[in-house]
Amino acid sequence: MAHLDKALGRILSGRSDTNIPFDDLRNVLARMGFTERIRGDHHLFSMPGVREILNIQPRSDGKAKAYQVKQVRDVLNDYGLTQFP
């Protein structure tokens, strides 16, 4: 659990968008309560009460794409999802 707390902090800080492991981003969203659907390499996350659907894909090196980390951060901040439930 401490690993995901640290990953959430890194996502919300915005200082290391290019170095967030894709699996950490997925696990943070799942722990926040988002539902994941997978279509090919597209991972679609939705949550009741959140209008946006987050569409993320891994880079070839297993990291998350920086612009998608920013999109996730913006949604988390917009909806006040800055701590795990």
Gaussian input, Z-matrix of N, CA and C with variables (Angstrom, degrees):
# hf/3-21g

backbone

0 1
 N
 C     1     B1
 C     2     B2     1     A1
 N     3     B3     2     A2     1     D1
 C     4     B4     3     A3     2     D2
 C     5     B5     4     A4     3     D3
 N     6     B6     5     A5     4     D4
 C     7     B7     6     A6     5     D5
 C     8     B8     7     A7     6     D6
 N     9     B9     8     A8     7     D7
 C    10    B10     9     A9     8     D8
 C    11    B11    10    A10     9     D9
 N    12    B12    11    A11    10    D10
 C    13    B13    12    A12    11    D11
 C    14    B14    13    A13    12    D12
 N    15    B15    14    A14    13    D13
 C    16    B16    15    A15    14    D14
 C    17    B17    16    A16    15    D15
 N    18    B18    17    A17    16    D16
 C    19    B19    18    A18    17    D17
 C    20    B20    19    A19    18    D18
 N    21    B21    20    A20    19    D19
 C    22    B22    21    A21    20    D20
 C    23    B23    22    A22    21    D21
 N    24    B24    23    A23    22    D22
 C    25    B25    24    A24    23    D23
 C    26    B26    25    A25    24    D24
 N    27    B27    26    A26    25    D25
 C    28    B28    27    A27    26    D26
 C    29    B29    28    A28    27    D27
 N    30    B30    29    A29    28    D28
 C    31    B31    30    A30    29    D29
 C    32    B32    31    A31    30    D30
 N    33    B33    32    A32    31    D31
 C    34    B34    33    A33    32    D32
 C    35    B35    34    A34    33    D33
 N    36    B36    35    A35    34    D34
 C    37    B37    36    A36    35    D35
 C    38    B38    37    A37    36    D36
 N    39    B39    38    A38    37    D37
 C    40    B40    39    A39    38    D38
 C    41    B41    40    A40    39    D39
 N    42    B42    41    A41    40    D40
 C    43    B43    42    A42    41    D41
 C    44    B44    43    A43    42    D42
 N    45    B45    44    A44    43    D43
 C    46    B46    45    A45    44    D44
 C    47    B47    46    A46    45    D45
 N    48    B48    47    A47    46    D46
 C    49    B49    48    A48    47    D47
 C    50    B50    49    A49    48    D48
 N    51    B51    50    A50    49    D49
 C    52    B52    51    A51    50    D50
 C    53    B53    52    A52    51    D51
 N    54    B54    53    A53    52    D52
 C    55    B55    54    A54    53    D53
 C    56    B56    55    A55    54    D54
 N    57    B57    56    A56    55    D55
 C    58    B58    57    A57    56    D56
 C    59    B59    58    A58    57    D57
 N    60    B60    59    A59    58    D58
 C    61    B61    60    A60    59    D59
 C    62    B62    61    A61    60    D60
 N    63    B63    62    A62    61    D61
 C    64    B64    63    A63    62    D62
 C    65    B65    64    A64    63    D63
 N    66    B66    65    A65    64    D64
 C    67    B67    66    A66    65    D65
 C    68    B68    67    A67    66    D66
 N    69    B69    68    A68    67    D67
 C    70    B70    69    A69    68    D68
 C    71    B71    70    A70    69    D69
 N    72    B72    71    A71    70    D70
 C    73    B73    72    A72    71    D71
 C    74    B74    73    A73    72    D72
 N    75    B75    74    A74    73    D73
 C    76    B76    75    A75    74    D74
 C    77    B77    76    A76    75    D75
 N    78    B78    77    A77    76    D76
 C    79    B79    78    A78    77    D77
 C    80    B80    79    A79    78    D78
 N    81    B81    80    A80    79    D79
 C    82    B82    81    A81    80    D80
 C    83    B83    82    A82    81    D81
 N    84    B84    83    A83    82    D82
 C    85    B85    84    A84    83    D83
 C    86    B86    85    A85    84    D84
 N    87    B87    86    A86    85    D85
 C    88    B88    87    A87    86    D86
 C    89    B89    88    A88    87    D87
 N    90    B90    89    A89    88    D88
 C    91    B91    90    A90    89    D89
 C    92    B92    91    A91    90    D90
 N    93    B93    92    A92    91    D91
 C    94    B94    93    A93    92    D92
 C    95    B95    94    A94    93    D93
 N    96    B96    95    A95    94    D94
 C    97    B97    96    A96    95    D95
 C    98    B98    97    A97    96    D96
 N    99    B99    98    A98    97    D97
 C   100   B100    99    A99    98    D98
 C   101   B101   100   A100    99    D99
 N   102   B102   101   A101   100   D100
 C   103   B103   102   A102   101   D101
 C   104   B104   103   A103   102   D102
 N   105   B105   104   A104   103   D103
 C   106   B106   105   A105   104   D104
 C   107   B107   106   A106   105   D105
 N   108   B108   107   A107   106   D106
 C   109   B109   108   A108   107   D107
 C   110   B110   109   A109   108   D108
 N   111   B111   110   A110   109   D109
 C   112   B112   111   A111   110   D110
 C   113   B113   112   A112   111   D111
 N   114   B114   113   A113   112   D112
 C   115   B115   114   A114   113   D113
 C   116   B116   115   A115   114   D114
 N   117   B117   116   A116   115   D115
 C   118   B118   117   A117   116   D116
 C   119   B119   118   A118   117   D117
 N   120   B120   119   A119   118   D118
 C   121   B121   120   A120   119   D119
 C   122   B122   121   A121   120   D120
 N   123   B123   122   A122   121   D121
 C   124   B124   123   A123   122   D122
 C   125   B125   124   A124   123   D123
 N   126   B126   125   A125   124   D124
 C   127   B127   126   A126   125   D125
 C   128   B128   127   A127   126   D126
 N   129   B129   128   A128   127   D127
 C   130   B130   129   A129   128   D128
 C   131   B131   130   A130   129   D129
 N   132   B132   131   A131   130   D130
 C   133   B133   132   A132   131   D131
 C   134   B134   133   A133   132   D132
 N   135   B135   134   A134   133   D133
 C   136   B136   135   A135   134   D134
 C   137   B137   136   A136   135   D135
 N   138   B138   137   A137   136   D136
 C   139   B139   138   A138   137   D137
 C   140   B140   139   A139   138   D138
 N   141   B141   140   A140   139   D139
 C   142   B142   141   A141   140   D140
 C   143   B143   142   A142   141   D141
 N   144   B144   143   A143   142   D142
 C   145   B145   144   A144   143   D143
 C   146   B146   145   A145   144   D144
 N   147   B147   146   A146   145   D145
 C   148   B148   147   A147   146   D146
 C   149   B149   148   A148   147   D147
 N   150   B150   149   A149   148   D148
 C   151   B151   150   A150   149   D149
 C   152   B152   151   A151   150   D150
 N   153   B153   152   A152   151   D151
 C   154   B154   153   A153   152   D152
 C   155   B155   154   A154   153   D153
 N   156   B156   155   A155   154   D154
 C   157   B157   156   A156   155   D155
 C   158   B158   157   A157   156   D156
 N   159   B159   158   A158   157   D157
 C   160   B160   159   A159   158   D158
 C   161   B161   160   A160   159   D159
 N   162   B162   161   A161   160   D160
 C   163   B163   162   A162   161   D161
 C   164   B164   163   A163   162   D162
 N   165   B165   164   A164   163   D163
 C   166   B166   165   A165   164   D164
 C   167   B167   166   A166   165   D165
 N   168   B168   167   A167   166   D166
 C   169   B169   168   A168   167   D167
 C   170   B170   169   A169   168   D168
 N   171   B171   170   A170   169   D169
 C   172   B172   171   A171   170   D170
 C   173   B173   172   A172   171   D171
 N   174   B174   173   A173   172   D172
 C   175   B175   174   A174   173   D173
 C   176   B176   175   A175   174   D174
 N   177   B177   176   A176   175   D175
 C   178   B178   177   A177   176   D176
 C   179   B179   178   A178   177   D177
 N   180   B180   179   A179   178   D178
 C   181   B181   180   A180   179   D179
 C   182   B182   181   A181   180   D180
 N   183   B183   182   A182   181   D181
 C   184   B184   183   A183   182   D182
 C   185   B185   184   A184   183   D183
 N   186   B186   185   A185   184   D184
 C   187   B187   186   A186   185   D185
 C   188   B188   187   A187   186   D186
 N   189   B189   188   A188   187   D187
 C   190   B190   189   A189   188   D188
 C   191   B191   190   A190   189   D189
 N   192   B192   191   A191   190   D190
 C   193   B193   192   A192   191   D191
 C   194   B194   193   A193   192   D192
 N   195   B195   194   A194   193   D193
 C   196   B196   195   A195   194   D194
 C   197   B197   196   A196   195   D195
 N   198   B198   197   A197   196   D196
 C   199   B199   198   A198   197   D197
 C   200   B200   199   A199   198   D198
 N   201   B201   200   A200   199   D199
 C   202   B202   201   A201   200   D200
 C   203   B203   202   A202   201   D201
 N   204   B204   203   A203   202   D202
 C   205   B205   204   A204   203   D203
 C   206   B206   205   A205   204   D204
 N   207   B207   206   A206   205   D205
 C   208   B208   207   A207   206   D206
 C   209   B209   208   A208   207   D207
 N   210   B210   209   A209   208   D208
 C   211   B211   210   A210   209   D209
 C   212   B212   211   A211   210   D210
 N   213   B213   212   A212   211   D211
 C   214   B214   213   A213   212   D212
 C   215   B215   214   A214   213   D213
 N   216   B216   215   A215   214   D214
 C   217   B217   216   A216   215   D215
 C   218   B218   217   A217   216   D216
 N   219   B219   218   A218   217   D217
 C   220   B220   219   A219   218   D218
 C   221   B221   220   A220   219   D219
 N   222   B222   221   A221   220   D220
 C   223   B223   222   A222   221   D221
 C   224   B224   223   A223   222   D222
 N   225   B225   224   A224   223   D223
 C   226   B226   225   A225   224   D224
 C   227   B227   226   A226   225   D225
 N   228   B228   227   A227   226   D226
 C   229   B229   228   A228   227   D227
 C   230   B230   229   A229   228   D228
 N   231   B231   230   A230   229   D229
 C   232   B232   231   A231   230   D230
 C   233   B233   232   A232   231   D231
 N   234   B234   233   A233   232   D232
 C   235   B235   234   A234   233   D233
 C   236   B236   235   A235   234   D234
 N   237   B237   236   A236   235   D235
 C   238   B238   237   A237   236   D236
 C   239   B239   238   A238   237   D237
 N   240   B240   239   A239   238   D238
 C   241   B241   240   A240   239   D239
 C   242   B242   241   A241   240   D240
 N   243   B243   242   A242   241   D241
 C   244   B244   243   A243   242   D242
 C   245   B245   244   A244   243   D243
 N   246   B246   245   A245   244   D244
 C   247   B247   246   A246   245   D245
 C   248   B248   247   A247   246   D246
 N   249   B249   248   A248   247   D247
 C   250   B250   249   A249   248   D248
 C   251   B251   250   A250   249   D249
 N   252   B252   251   A251   250   D250
 C   253   B253   252   A252   251   D251
 C   254   B254   253   A253   252   D252

   B1=1.4380
   B2=1.5252
   B3=1.3165
   B4=1.4595
   B5=1.5281
   B6=1.3322
   B7=1.4612
   B8=1.5307
   B9=1.3368
   B10=1.4624
   B11=1.5203
   B12=1.3359
   B13=1.4651
   B14=1.5253
   B15=1.3145
   B16=1.4630
   B17=1.5316
   B18=1.3355
   B19=1.4736
   B20=1.5262
   B21=1.3242
   B22=1.4681
   B23=1.5239
   B24=1.3144
   B25=1.4659
   B26=1.5102
   B27=1.3269
   B28=1.4641
   B29=1.5266
   B30=1.3303
   B31=1.4667
   B32=1.5151
   B33=1.3296
   B34=1.4629
   B35=1.5229
   B36=1.3334
   B37=1.4702
   B38=1.5257
   B39=1.3284
   B40=1.4564
   B41=1.5163
   B42=1.3160
   B43=1.4645
   B44=1.5162
   B45=1.3376
   B46=1.4643
   B47=1.5267
   B48=1.3227
   B49=1.4643
   B50=1.5247
   B51=1.3168
   B52=1.4637
   B53=1.5318
   B54=1.3339
   B55=1.4692
   B56=1.5167
   B57=1.3211
   B58=1.4639
   B59=1.5333
   B60=1.3256
   B61=1.4664
   B62=1.5317
   B63=1.3181
   B64=1.4567
   B65=1.5256
   B66=1.3256
   B67=1.4651
   B68=1.5234
   B69=1.3364
   B70=1.4683
   B71=1.5273
   B72=1.3251
   B73=1.4629
   B74=1.5256
   B75=1.3254
   B76=1.4720
   B77=1.5289
   B78=1.3175
   B79=1.4582
   B80=1.5270
   B81=1.3189
   B82=1.4669
   B83=1.5213
   B84=1.3300
   B85=1.4600
   B86=1.5331
   B87=1.3174
   B88=1.4633
   B89=1.5254
   B90=1.3112
   B91=1.4695
   B92=1.5253
   B93=1.3279
   B94=1.4704
   B95=1.5280
   B96=1.3400
   B97=1.4543
   B98=1.5161
   B99=1.3194
   B100=1.4603
   B101=1.5293
   B102=1.3199
   B103=1.4573
   B104=1.5242
   B105=1.3239
   B106=1.4615
   B107=1.5298
   B108=1.3387
   B109=1.4690
   B110=1.5220
   B111=1.3070
   B112=1.4669
   B113=1.5136
   B114=1.3224
   B115=1.4630
   B116=1.5259
   B117=1.3147
   B118=1.4610
   B119=1.5215
   B120=1.3347
   B121=1.4680
   B122=1.5271
   B123=1.3296
   B124=1.4658
   B125=1.5200
   B126=1.3094
   B127=1.4537
   B128=1.5218
   B129=1.3370
   B130=1.4522
   B131=1.5245
   B132=1.3154
   B133=1.4574
   B134=1.5114
   B135=1.3333
   B136=1.4597
   B137=1.5211
   B138=1.3387
   B139=1.4553
   B140=1.5244
   B141=1.3294
   B142=1.4631
   B143=1.5351
   B144=1.3169
   B145=1.4570
   B146=1.5179
   B147=1.3321
   B148=1.4687
   B149=1.5224
   B150=1.3344
   B151=1.4696
   B152=1.5184
   B153=1.3173
   B154=1.4538
   B155=1.5239
   B156=1.3225
   B157=1.4610
   B158=1.5223
   B159=1.3103
   B160=1.4630
   B161=1.5164
   B162=1.3209
   B163=1.4588
   B164=1.5215
   B165=1.3294
   B166=1.4623
   B167=1.5238
   B168=1.3289
   B169=1.4570
   B170=1.5262
   B171=1.3348
   B172=1.4680
   B173=1.5170
   B174=1.3349
   B175=1.4632
   B176=1.5281
   B177=1.3014
   B178=1.4686
   B179=1.5290
   B180=1.3411
   B181=1.4701
   B182=1.5309
   B183=1.3371
   B184=1.4517
   B185=1.5153
   B186=1.3117
   B187=1.4645
   B188=1.5291
   B189=1.3242
   B190=1.4607
   B191=1.5230
   B192=1.3181
   B193=1.4609
   B194=1.5261
   B195=1.3355
   B196=1.4613
   B197=1.5226
   B198=1.3304
   B199=1.4564
   B200=1.5305
   B201=1.3286
   B202=1.4568
   B203=1.5291
   B204=1.3261
   B205=1.4620
   B206=1.5268
   B207=1.3296
   B208=1.4673
   B209=1.5301
   B210=1.3208
   B211=1.4611
   B212=1.5297
   B213=1.3205
   B214=1.4575
   B215=1.5299
   B216=1.3330
   B217=1.4630
   B218=1.5289
   B219=1.3307
   B220=1.4627
   B221=1.5252
   B222=1.3292
   B223=1.4750
   B224=1.5310
   B225=1.3249
   B226=1.4590
   B227=1.5264
   B228=1.3290
   B229=1.4648
   B230=1.5236
   B231=1.3222
   B232=1.4692
   B233=1.5288
   B234=1.3202
   B235=1.4560
   B236=1.5247
   B237=1.3189
   B238=1.4573
   B239=1.5184
   B240=1.3100
   B241=1.4735
   B242=1.5247
   B243=1.3136
   B244=1.4633
   B245=1.5153
   B246=1.3410
   B247=1.4613
   B248=1.5172
   B249=1.3177
   B250=1.4672
   B251=1.5214
   B252=1.3206
   B253=1.4787
   B254=1.5203
   A1=111.51
   A2=117.42
   A3=120.14
   A4=110.45
   A5=116.15
   A6=120.20
   A7=110.39
   A8=116.94
   A9=119.86
   A10=111.62
   A11=117.51
   A12=120.02
   A13=110.30
   A14=115.75
   A15=120.65
   A16=110.07
   A17=117.23
   A18=121.19
   A19=110.42
   A20=117.15
   A21=120.07
   A22=110.30
   A23=117.08
   A24=120.65
   A25=112.24
   A26=117.21
   A27=121.15
   A28=110.87
   A29=117.07
   A30=120.75
   A31=109.93
   A32=116.76
   A33=120.42
   A34=113.14
   A35=117.84
   A36=120.46
   A37=112.12
   A38=117.04
   A39=120.25
   A40=114.71
   A41=117.46
   A42=119.92
   A43=113.58
   A44=118.09
   A45=118.73
   A46=111.16
   A47=116.88
   A48=120.48
   A49=113.05
   A50=118.29
   A51=120.56
   A52=112.63
   A53=117.80
   A54=121.02
   A55=113.80
   A56=118.24
   A57=121.21
   A58=107.94
   A59=118.43
   A60=119.47
   A61=110.64
   A62=116.45
   A63=121.78
   A64=111.20
   A65=117.36
   A66=120.62
   A67=112.07
   A68=117.25
   A69=120.20
   A70=110.36
   A71=117.09
   A72=120.67
   A73=110.17
   A74=117.19
   A75=121.70
   A76=111.21
   A77=116.69
   A78=120.85
   A79=112.36
   A80=117.22
   A81=120.46
   A82=109.91
   A83=117.05
   A84=120.11
   A85=111.20
   A86=117.08
   A87=120.61
   A88=110.61
   A89=117.14
   A90=120.06
   A91=111.50
   A92=117.12
   A93=121.26
   A94=111.53
   A95=116.40
   A96=119.80
   A97=114.40
   A98=117.10
   A99=120.66
   A100=109.38
   A101=115.84
   A102=122.93
   A103=107.71
   A104=116.58
   A105=121.52
   A106=110.46
   A107=114.99
   A108=122.29
   A109=105.99
   A110=116.63
   A111=120.44
   A112=108.91
   A113=115.65
   A114=123.11
   A115=106.89
   A116=115.59
   A117=119.60
   A118=108.86
   A119=116.68
   A120=119.04
   A121=111.77
   A122=117.64
   A123=122.27
   A124=109.32
   A125=115.83
   A126=122.40
   A127=106.44
   A128=116.18
   A129=122.40
   A130=108.79
   A131=116.04
   A132=121.69
   A133=109.77
   A134=115.51
   A135=120.84
   A136=108.22
   A137=114.08
   A138=119.53
   A139=108.12
   A140=117.86
   A141=119.27
   A142=110.11
   A143=116.04
   A144=120.83
   A145=114.28
   A146=116.83
   A147=121.31
   A148=106.97
   A149=116.47
   A150=120.35
   A151=113.48
   A152=116.31
   A153=120.59
   A154=111.50
   A155=115.48
   A156=122.06
   A157=105.64
   A158=116.12
   A159=121.21
   A160=109.44
   A161=115.99
   A162=123.17
   A163=106.78
   A164=116.93
   A165=120.28
   A166=109.77
   A167=115.14
   A168=122.30
   A169=107.98
   A170=116.98
   A171=119.47
   A172=111.45
   A173=114.86
   A174=119.77
   A175=107.22
   A176=116.48
   A177=120.00
   A178=112.51
   A179=117.57
   A180=120.60
   A181=112.94
   A182=117.39
   A183=120.62
   A184=114.97
   A185=117.16
   A186=121.48
   A187=109.28
   A188=115.95
   A189=121.23
   A190=108.87
   A191=116.07
   A192=120.62
   A193=108.78
   A194=116.60
   A195=121.71
   A196=112.25
   A197=117.96
   A198=119.20
   A199=110.97
   A200=117.25
   A201=120.02
   A202=110.95
   A203=117.53
   A204=120.75
   A205=108.84
   A206=117.22
   A207=121.25
   A208=110.75
   A209=117.46
   A210=120.55
   A211=110.74
   A212=116.82
   A213=120.93
   A214=109.32
   A215=117.08
   A216=121.09
   A217=111.14
   A218=116.92
   A219=120.76
   A220=111.31
   A221=117.31
   A222=120.66
   A223=110.19
   A224=117.22
   A225=119.94
   A226=110.58
   A227=117.00
   A228=120.47
   A229=111.70
   A230=117.53
   A231=121.39
   A232=112.07
   A233=116.75
   A234=121.14
   A235=113.29
   A236=117.15
   A237=121.18
   A238=114.11
   A239=116.66
   A240=121.58
   A241=109.62
   A242=115.88
   A243=119.99
   A244=112.82
   A245=116.96
   A246=122.09
   A247=108.35
   A248=115.41
   A249=118.85
   A250=110.17
   A251=116.41
   A252=119.49
   A253=111.45
   D1=-37.91
   D2=-179.50
   D3=-62.09
   D4=-32.40
   D5=178.60
   D6=-62.27
   D7=-42.88
   D8=179.46
   D9=-70.45
   D10=-33.06
   D11=175.35
   D12=-62.07
   D13=-42.43
   D14=178.68
   D15=-66.30
   D16=-41.15
   D17=179.12
   D18=-63.35
   D19=-42.07
   D20=177.64
   D21=-61.61
   D22=-43.04
   D23=177.37
   D24=-59.92
   D25=-41.23
   D26=179.10
   D27=-66.63
   D28=-39.50
   D29=179.17
   D30=-65.29
   D31=-46.47
   D32=-177.10
   D33=-71.10
   D34=-26.27
   D35=-178.02
   D36=-72.01
   D37=-32.90
   D38=-179.54
   D39=77.08
   D40=9.26
   D41=-177.50
   D42=-89.42
   D43=-16.12
   D44=-174.60
   D45=-137.73
   D46=45.29
   D47=-176.80
   D48=-58.19
   D49=-31.20
   D50=-177.52
   D51=-81.65
   D52=-9.47
   D53=-175.90
   D54=-116.20
   D55=21.63
   D56=178.68
   D57=-88.23
   D58=119.30
   D59=175.93
   D60=-61.69
   D61=138.27
   D62=-177.88
   D63=-57.67
   D64=-42.31
   D65=-179.83
   D66=-63.52
   D67=-34.21
   D68=176.45
   D69=-65.15
   D70=-42.44
   D71=178.90
   D72=-62.38
   D73=-45.20
   D74=177.59
   D75=-59.92
   D76=-46.85
   D77=-177.25
   D78=-66.42
   D79=-36.45
   D80=176.59
   D81=-63.48
   D82=-46.57
   D83=179.77
   D84=-62.58
   D85=-41.35
   D86=179.39
   D87=-64.17
   D88=-41.62
   D89=-179.56
   D90=-69.43
   D91=-26.93
   D92=176.40
   D93=-71.82
   D94=-16.71
   D95=178.65
   D96=110.72
   D97=7.21
   D98=177.35
   D99=-74.49
   D100=148.16
   D101=175.90
   D102=-98.57
   D103=135.73
   D104=-176.84
   D105=-107.17
   D106=133.75
   D107=168.85
   D108=-121.99
   D109=142.31
   D110=-178.38
   D111=-118.78
   D112=129.38
   D113=174.32
   D114=-131.16
   D115=100.74
   D116=-175.74
   D117=67.61
   D118=-126.17
   D119=176.96
   D120=-97.45
   D121=8.17
   D122=177.29
   D123=-91.26
   D124=125.49
   D125=177.10
   D126=-109.72
   D127=115.29
   D128=-175.52
   D129=-104.65
   D130=123.46
   D131=-178.46
   D132=-114.58
   D133=130.62
   D134=176.92
   D135=-135.56
   D136=161.45
   D137=-178.43
   D138=-154.05
   D139=136.75
   D140=176.03
   D141=-57.42
   D142=134.11
   D143=-179.65
   D144=91.07
   D145=-7.58
   D146=178.11
   D147=-114.41
   D148=116.92
   D149=-176.67
   D150=-68.55
   D151=-35.91
   D152=-176.56
   D153=-74.56
   D154=145.54
   D155=169.95
   D156=-107.86
   D157=124.32
   D158=-178.73
   D159=-89.70
   D160=123.00
   D161=-179.22
   D162=-114.19
   D163=110.82
   D164=-178.17
   D165=-124.37
   D166=148.85
   D167=176.45
   D168=-135.82
   D169=147.87
   D170=177.61
   D171=-78.99
   D172=151.74
   D173=168.62
   D174=-78.78
   D175=169.59
   D176=-178.27
   D177=-65.52
   D178=-20.10
   D179=-179.88
   D180=-93.63
   D181=7.83
   D182=177.26
   D183=87.36
   D184=0.22
   D185=177.94
   D186=-91.25
   D187=161.76
   D188=174.45
   D189=-82.18
   D190=151.70
   D191=177.56
   D192=-72.69
   D193=135.29
   D194=-173.26
   D195=-58.64
   D196=-42.08
   D197=-177.52
   D198=-68.21
   D199=-28.10
   D200=178.00
   D201=-76.63
   D202=-33.26
   D203=174.04
   D204=-62.16
   D205=-40.93
   D206=177.83
   D207=-63.61
   D208=-41.63
   D209=177.88
   D210=-61.88
   D211=-43.23
   D212=178.45
   D213=-62.41
   D214=-46.30
   D215=179.66
   D216=-58.51
   D217=-44.08
   D218=179.98
   D219=-61.38
   D220=-43.26
   D221=179.51
   D222=-66.26
   D223=-44.28
   D224=-179.97
   D225=-60.56
   D226=-44.03
   D227=179.18
   D228=-68.00
   D229=-42.35
   D230=-178.65
   D231=-60.01
   D232=-35.03
   D233=-177.55
   D234=-101.64
   D235=8.47
   D236=177.11
   D237=68.37
   D238=27.07
   D239=-179.90
   D240=-93.59
   D241=66.20
   D242=-175.89
   D243=-105.46
   D244=0.52
   D245=175.63
   D246=-139.37
   D247=151.31
   D248=177.94
   D249=-70.81
   D250=142.69
   D251=178.08
   D252=-68.31

